[in-house]
Amino acid sequence: MTLITRRRLAAWAGSLLLGTSFAAQAADSFPSKPIRILVGYTAGGAVDAVARAVGLRMSTILGQPVIVENKPGAGTNIAVKTLTSSPPDGYTLLLAANALAVNPALFKPAPYDLDRDFTPISLVGRVPVVFTVREDSEIKTLAQLVAAAKAKPGGVTVATPGNGSTPHLAMELFQHTAGLSLRHVPYKGGAPALTDALGGHVDVVAVNALEALPLARAGKLRVLAVMSSERSAVLPGVPTVAESGYPGFEASVWYGLVAPAGLPKPVQARLHEAVQKAIESSEVRDLLASAGGVPLPGPSEQFDKLLRSDAARYGKLIREANIQPD
């Protein structure tokens, strides 16, 4: 081995050791300032509520403030763009839902690349999607919704939290399965969609149970059906879509935390540990349970696998049903 080769190898090894040292130092000192969690929906909705519950626990665990910042619009793509434009240092995160896996197939050109642009941190939990109407609506059951839609194609309006959201795709899948023509009315989050339903501006809302249940318990909304594979423990008297004549139908919303691509492994591990501890807390578990949801603890690889499988599943639905962003 020549002297020059030995020197090059020594320099290469030294750079690896130096990089490892810097990564270790980054993990040891992380976090040293407030962390920001972006939410692609309006304040007051389900994703916002989950982000705030998880962020509050993470703040205690990590010893730094965790600030939730709402950036609604463009089917969550505004929030995602803010994330991917941020340094991969662990101080800017995104509390994502299924739309993260959906949007590359829904929008043309694709707004981002799931394989290239993100570092999955951890799943948080999952809750079912529901069809709901205001309590005094003439539509009292899912069968009556189907009958009204078939009697007047395009005449029944269905609000959702936005294009590409899981409730939007669940609504599209349902009308495709049942042979209906419903008129989609997208909002920038579930809260404004429910507000307009209460005001009589839309007929039906497809939304996750976390947002609908407080109003249902208050006697302001009626839940027609849950889209989980089994009845919800908090809505035992409400049938599933599957048992209402559409076997195999299932739709639920998951929540997970992601960072920009290139996040150092030690920082990813520190954040993952904090999220795992947060979802063990009574605050987060009770929030999910209140909507018939469950926490989803597990390794980062579990989240990465879900992102890929959902991207394939929803991509197929979007192509077959010719779903377009409104």
Secondary structure per residue as TSV (DSSP state, phi and psi in degrees):
chain	resnum	aa	ss	phi	psi
A	1	M	-	360.0	130.6
A	2	T	-	-75.2	163.1
A	3	L	H	-62.5	-39.0
A	4	I	H	-65.4	-41.7
A	5	T	H	-64.0	-42.8
A	6	R	H	-61.9	-39.8
A	7	R	H	-65.4	-39.2
A	8	R	H	-65.5	-43.0
A	9	L	H	-62.7	-40.0
A	10	A	H	-64.6	-40.9
A	11	A	H	-65.8	-40.3
A	12	W	H	-63.9	-45.3
A	13	A	H	-63.4	-39.5
A	14	G	H	-63.9	-39.0
A	15	S	H	-66.6	-37.2
A	16	L	H	-63.5	-44.1
A	17	L	H	-64.0	-39.4
A	18	L	H	-66.1	-41.8
A	19	G	H	-63.6	-41.0
A	20	T	H	-62.7	-39.5
A	21	S	H	-64.4	-43.8
A	22	F	H	-62.7	-41.8
A	23	A	H	-63.3	-42.0
A	24	A	H	-63.8	-41.4
A	25	Q	H	-64.0	-38.9
A	26	A	H	-62.6	-41.5
A	27	A	H	-67.7	-39.9
A	28	D	H	-64.9	-36.6
A	29	S	H	-92.8	-7.7
A	30	F	-	-85.3	135.8
A	31	P	-	-91.2	148.9
A	32	S	S	-115.8	6.3
A	33	K	S	-156.2	172.4
A	34	P	-	-59.5	148.8
A	35	I	E	-106.6	140.3
A	36	R	E	-109.8	129.1
A	37	I	E	-109.5	115.7
A	38	L	E	-83.1	145.3
A	39	V	E	-131.0	127.4
A	40	G	S	-85.5	19.2
A	41	Y	S	-133.8	168.0
A	42	T	-	-70.0	159.5
A	43	A	T	-64.5	146.1
A	44	G	T	96.5	-11.0
A	45	G	S	-87.8	-178.1
A	46	A	H	-67.0	-45.7
A	47	V	H	-62.2	-40.3
A	48	D	H	-61.3	-44.0
A	49	A	H	-64.1	-42.6
A	50	V	H	-65.8	-42.7
A	51	A	H	-60.2	-41.3
A	52	R	H	-70.8	-37.9
A	53	A	H	-66.8	-45.6
A	54	V	H	-67.7	-43.2
A	55	G	H	-60.9	-38.9
A	56	L	H	-62.6	-43.8
A	57	R	H	-69.6	-39.3
A	58	M	H	-63.3	-36.1
A	59	S	H	-59.0	-44.0
A	60	T	H	-66.1	-41.9
A	61	I	H	-68.3	-42.0
A	62	L	H	-91.4	-13.9
A	63	G	T	75.6	21.3
A	64	Q	S	-137.6	150.7
A	65	P	-	-60.7	141.7
A	66	V	E	-118.9	114.4
A	67	I	E	-104.9	128.1
A	68	V	E	-92.5	128.3
A	69	E	E	-123.3	118.0
A	70	N	E	-85.0	128.2
A	71	K	-	-134.9	72.5
A	72	P	-	-74.5	161.3
A	73	G	-	122.3	154.3
A	74	A	G	55.1	38.6
A	75	G	G	61.5	33.5
A	76	T	G	81.9	-0.9
A	77	N	H	-67.4	-25.0
A	78	I	H	-66.3	-46.0
A	79	A	H	-64.7	-40.7
A	80	V	H	-64.0	-41.4
A	81	K	H	-62.1	-39.8
A	82	T	H	-61.9	-41.0
A	83	L	H	-64.1	-52.6
A	84	T	H	-68.5	-17.2
A	85	S	T	-89.4	-4.2
A	86	S	S	-90.8	155.0
A	87	P	-	-62.1	142.4
A	88	P	S	-82.2	65.1
A	89	D	S	-116.3	1.5
A	90	G	S	90.7	-1.8
A	91	Y	S	-95.8	-8.0
A	92	T	E	-127.8	120.0
A	93	L	E	-127.2	169.7
A	94	L	E	-131.4	127.5
A	95	L	E	-87.4	103.0
A	96	A	E	-99.7	158.1
A	97	A	-	-123.9	-167.7
A	98	N	T	-55.6	-25.9
A	99	A	H	-56.2	-27.3
A	100	L	H	-60.6	-37.8
A	101	A	H	-82.4	-21.2
A	102	V	H	-85.1	-42.8
A	103	N	H	-59.9	-32.9
A	104	P	H	-60.1	-28.2
A	105	A	H	-90.2	-28.5
A	106	L	H	-77.0	-39.6
A	107	F	S	-102.6	141.7
A	108	K	S	-125.8	124.5
A	109	P	S	-70.2	163.1
A	110	A	-	-58.4	130.7
A	111	P	S	-73.3	-15.9
A	112	Y	-	-165.4	171.5
A	113	D	-	-115.9	117.2
A	114	L	H	-59.8	-35.8
A	115	D	H	-74.8	-25.9
A	116	R	H	-107.5	-25.3
A	117	D	H	-104.4	-4.3
A	118	F	E	-134.8	156.3
A	119	T	E	-117.6	107.6
A	120	P	E	-65.7	133.4
A	121	I	E	-99.0	-61.3
A	122	S	E	-168.4	144.8
A	123	L	E	-70.5	154.3
A	124	V	E	-112.6	-53.3
A	125	G	E	-175.2	-178.3
A	126	R	E	-142.8	139.4
A	127	V	E	-135.0	153.5
A	128	P	E	-76.3	158.3
A	129	V	E	-93.2	146.9
A	130	V	E	-131.7	154.2
A	131	F	E	-96.7	129.4
A	132	T	E	-140.3	153.7
A	133	V	E	-134.7	164.9
A	134	R	E	-67.4	154.0
A	135	E	T	-59.4	-34.8
A	136	D	T	-92.4	14.1
A	137	S	-	-65.1	149.4
A	138	E	S	-71.2	-19.6
A	139	I	-	-85.6	112.9
A	140	K	-	-106.9	-20.7
A	141	T	S	-139.7	166.6
A	142	L	H	-64.4	-36.8
A	143	A	H	-61.1	-37.9
A	144	Q	H	-70.3	-32.9
A	145	L	H	-63.5	-45.1
A	146	V	H	-61.8	-44.4
A	147	A	H	-63.0	-42.1
A	148	A	H	-64.8	-39.5
A	149	A	H	-69.5	-36.2
A	150	K	H	-75.0	-29.7
A	151	A	H	-71.9	-30.3
A	152	K	S	-141.2	81.5
A	153	P	T	-55.4	128.9
A	154	G	T	79.3	-1.5
A	155	G	-	-88.8	-16.0
A	156	V	S	-97.2	121.9
A	157	T	E	-91.8	136.1
A	158	V	E	-124.6	115.6
A	159	A	E	-86.7	146.2
A	160	T	E	-137.3	167.6
A	161	P	S	-69.6	-2.1
A	162	G	S	143.6	164.8
A	163	N	T	-61.2	132.2
A	164	G	T	84.4	-8.5
A	165	S	S	-69.0	157.4
A	166	T	H	-58.9	-43.0
A	167	P	H	-59.2	-36.1
A	168	H	H	-61.8	-49.0
A	169	L	H	-67.1	-34.9
A	170	A	H	-63.0	-41.6
A	171	M	H	-63.9	-43.5
A	172	E	H	-64.0	-42.1
A	173	L	H	-63.8	-39.5
A	174	F	H	-66.3	-46.8
A	175	Q	H	-67.1	-31.0
A	176	H	H	-67.5	-42.5
A	177	T	H	-68.7	-41.5
A	178	A	H	-88.4	-4.6
A	179	G	T	71.0	40.7
A	180	L	-	-109.9	167.9
A	181	S	-	-127.7	100.2
A	182	L	-	-103.0	152.0
A	183	R	E	-99.6	114.6
A	184	H	E	-79.3	132.8
A	185	V	E	-124.2	100.1
A	186	P	E	-81.8	144.1
A	187	Y	-	-123.6	173.4
A	188	K	S	-96.5	57.8
A	189	G	S	126.3	160.7
A	190	G	H	-72.8	-33.5
A	191	A	H	-59.0	-51.0
A	192	P	H	-66.8	-29.6
A	193	A	H	-65.0	-44.0
A	194	L	H	-67.2	-36.5
A	195	T	H	-60.8	-42.9
A	196	D	H	-71.7	-29.4
A	197	A	H	-66.0	-42.9
A	198	L	H	-63.7	-31.6
A	199	G	T	-82.7	-2.1
A	200	G	T	82.1	14.3
A	201	H	S	-85.4	-20.6
A	202	V	-	-134.2	155.7
A	203	D	S	-83.0	-44.0
A	204	V	E	-136.2	150.8
A	205	V	E	-124.0	129.3
A	206	A	E	-100.7	116.3
A	207	V	E	-152.4	163.2
A	208	N	E	-77.3	153.1
A	209	A	H	-62.2	-27.0
A	210	L	H	-60.0	-33.9
A	211	E	H	-86.5	-31.6
A	212	A	H	-83.9	-31.9
A	213	L	H	-61.3	-41.5
A	214	P	H	-57.5	-39.8
A	215	L	H	-73.4	-32.7
A	216	A	H	-67.4	-41.2
A	217	R	H	-66.6	-29.6
A	218	A	T	-80.8	-0.9
A	219	G	T	79.8	17.4
A	220	K	S	-98.7	-24.1
A	221	L	E	-125.7	153.6
A	222	R	E	-117.7	126.0
A	223	V	E	-88.0	120.2
A	224	L	E	-81.2	-38.6
A	225	A	E	-164.9	150.0
A	226	V	E	-103.8	147.5
A	227	M	-	-101.5	6.9
A	228	S	S	-72.6	165.0
A	229	S	S	-70.1	-24.6
A	230	E	S	-127.5	160.7
A	231	R	-	-60.4	148.2
A	232	S	-	-78.4	140.0
A	233	A	T	-63.7	-25.9
A	234	V	T	-93.6	-5.8
A	235	L	-	-134.7	58.9
A	236	P	T	-63.4	-23.6
A	237	G	T	-88.8	-2.4
A	238	V	S	-98.9	125.8
A	239	P	-	-72.6	158.9
A	240	T	B	-81.9	161.0
A	241	V	T	-63.1	-38.5
A	242	A	G	-60.4	-44.6
A	243	E	G	-80.2	-4.8
A	244	S	G	-93.0	15.1
A	245	G	T	114.4	7.1
A	246	Y	-	-131.0	69.3
A	247	P	T	-57.3	140.0
A	248	G	T	88.7	-9.3
A	249	F	-	-71.4	132.0
A	250	E	-	-155.4	137.9
A	251	A	-	-153.7	130.8
A	252	S	E	-144.5	163.5
A	253	V	E	-107.3	129.1
A	254	W	E	-107.5	158.5
A	255	Y	E	-127.0	140.0
A	256	G	E	-155.1	158.0
A	257	L	E	-105.1	128.6
A	258	V	E	-127.0	158.4
A	259	A	E	-125.8	169.2
A	260	P	E	-63.6	158.5
A	261	A	T	-61.7	151.0
A	262	G	T	88.7	8.3
A	263	L	-	-63.7	130.0
A	264	P	-	-58.1	138.9
A	265	K	H	-54.5	-43.0
A	266	P	H	-63.0	-35.0
A	267	V	H	-71.4	-41.2
A	268	Q	H	-57.4	-44.0
A	269	A	H	-65.1	-38.5
A	270	R	H	-65.0	-44.4
A	271	L	H	-67.2	-41.5
A	272	H	H	-59.4	-43.6
A	273	E	H	-60.6	-41.3
A	274	A	H	-66.2	-40.0
A	275	V	H	-67.1	-41.2
A	276	Q	H	-59.3	-41.9
A	277	K	H	-67.6	-37.5
A	278	A	H	-63.9	-41.6
A	279	I	H	-79.1	-6.3
A	280	E	T	-84.0	-12.5
A	281	S	S	-72.3	153.0
A	282	S	H	-65.2	-32.5
A	283	E	H	-61.0	-48.4
A	284	V	H	-72.8	-43.4
A	285	R	H	-62.6	-41.3
A	286	D	H	-66.7	-37.7
A	287	L	H	-61.2	-46.4
A	288	L	H	-67.7	-43.7
A	289	A	H	-63.1	-30.8
A	290	S	T	-63.9	-17.6
A	291	A	T	-114.1	16.4
A	292	G	T	74.7	19.1
A	293	G	-	-96.0	174.9
A	294	V	E	-137.0	148.6
A	295	P	E	-72.7	156.3
A	296	L	-	-128.0	71.1
A	297	P	-	-67.9	157.0
A	298	G	-	153.7	173.0
A	299	P	-	-70.8	163.3
A	300	S	H	-59.3	-33.1
A	301	E	H	-62.6	-30.0
A	302	Q	H	-63.6	-41.7
A	303	F	H	-66.6	-43.0
A	304	D	H	-60.3	-40.9
A	305	K	H	-65.0	-40.9
A	306	L	H	-64.0	-42.4
A	307	L	H	-56.9	-44.7
A	308	R	H	-68.6	-42.7
A	309	S	H	-68.7	-38.4
A	310	D	H	-69.7	-35.9
A	311	A	H	-60.7	-40.6
A	312	A	H	-70.2	-43.6
A	313	R	H	-65.6	-49.5
A	314	Y	H	-72.6	-32.1
A	315	G	H	-60.2	-40.7
A	316	K	H	-63.7	-43.8
A	317	L	H	-62.0	-45.0
A	318	I	H	-61.7	-41.4
A	319	R	H	-69.1	-45.9
A	320	E	H	-68.8	-37.9
A	321	A	T	-91.2	0.1
A	322	N	T	52.7	46.7
A	323	I	-	-75.3	131.0
A	324	Q	-	-120.7	145.5
A	325	P	-	-66.9	134.7
A	326	D	-	-75.9	360.0
